[in-house]
Amino acid sequence: MTKIGEDAFSLCGSLTTIHIPDGVTEIGNEAFYICTSLTTITIPDSVREIGYEAFSECKKLNSIKIPDSVTKIDGRAFRECDNLTIIVKKGSYAMQYCIENELKYICHLNFFSYITSHLPILRKVSNLLKRRK
């Protein structure tokens, strides 16, 4: 399966968690439209497209991480997801989509990149602490 089809899980009120399998490249239009109990969804790096109103009116969805492999998000994909914060990679298409559509988002950091970029500072702090002993 490479695509979750249009309306595949629409109006599925008892659906709470979705783990999209690796290999899926597209989430179709209204695939999870009005899944009122949906709280958790995992999108793999294989996904490239999120369709029109794919997650619209999933009112209990609090956060979703959109991998930087996603290069197309159709309009209103997250319409009326009032409590949603989208987790994106800085500079990604998803981040730009959030800005253009005035959606709440935060940028995630790759832990290794964070530590590596702050290594000189951490070494200085470590050396200062050693001198105090």
N, C-alpha and C positions, 0 to 999 in steps of 0.2 A: 504494500500500500504506500503510495507516494503522496496522496492527497486525502484530506478529510473533506468529504463532499459538502456541497451546499445543503444547509438545513439538517445536517447529519444528527445533531443533538439538540436542535431548537426546541424550546419549551420543555426541556427535560428538568423538571423541578426538583427531582431527587438527586441529581448529579452534584456531588460535592468536590470531588478531586479528579483531575485529568492529568495523566502522564502521556504526552504525545510520544509515540515511539520514534526512535532514531530512524532516519530514512524518509520520513515525511517531509516533503518540501513545500507544501502549500496547505494552508487552513482556509477552506472555502467560505464563500459568502454566507453569513448568518449561521455558521457551523455550530456555535454555542449561544445563539440568540435567546435571550430571556431564560437563561439557566439560573434561576433565582437563588439556588442554594450553593452555587459554585463558589468555593473559597480559595482553592489552590489549583494552579495549572503549571505544568512544566513544559517548556518549549525547547526542543533540542536544537543544536547548532545546524542541523540539516535543513531547517525551515528557512525558506527564502521569501515567502509571501503570506500576508495575512489579509483575508478578504473583507469585503464590505460588510459592516456590522457584525463581524465574526464573534465579538464578545459583548455586543450592545446589550444593555440592561441587565448585566450580571452584577447586581447591586451589592452582593456580599464579597465580591472579588476585591481584596485589599491591595495585593501587589502581584506583579507579573514581571519576570525578567525576560526581556526581549534580546536574544543573541544578536551580535553584530553581523551574523549571516543574513539577517532579514534586510532585504533591499526594496521591499514594496509593502506598504500598508495602505489599504484602500480607505476611503473616507468613512468616517463614523464607526470605525472598527471598535472603539471603546465608548460609544455614546451612552450617556447616562450611567456610567460606572463611577458614581460620585465619590466613593471611598478609595478609588484606585490610585496607587502610586506605581509608576512604571520604572523598572530598574533597567538602565541602559549603559552602554559603554560610551565614554566621552568621545564625541566626534562622530558617532555612528549615525546611520540613517534614522534609526529609531529615536535618537535624541533630537534630531532635526524635526522629525514628525511631531514629537511632543511639543516642541517650541512653537511650531506652526499652528498646531491645533489647541494650544493653551492647556495641555494636560500636565498634571503633576508628575514629575520624574526626579529620580536621583541617579547619579552616576556611580557605578560600582568600580571598585579598584581591584586590580589583580594584586593579590597579596604579595607575590614575589616581586612584582614591579615596584610596589610601595616600599618594601624592605630594601630592595636594591638601591632605589633612588635616595633613601634616607640612611644608607649604611655609613657614609662619612660622619653624619651627625651622631648616629648611635655609637660609633667608635669613640668619638670625642667625649660623649657622656660617660661611656664605660671607663675611659682613661681618667676622667676627672674623679669618678667614684673610687677608682683604685688608689689615687693619690691621697684621698681623704682618710684612708685606713691607716 
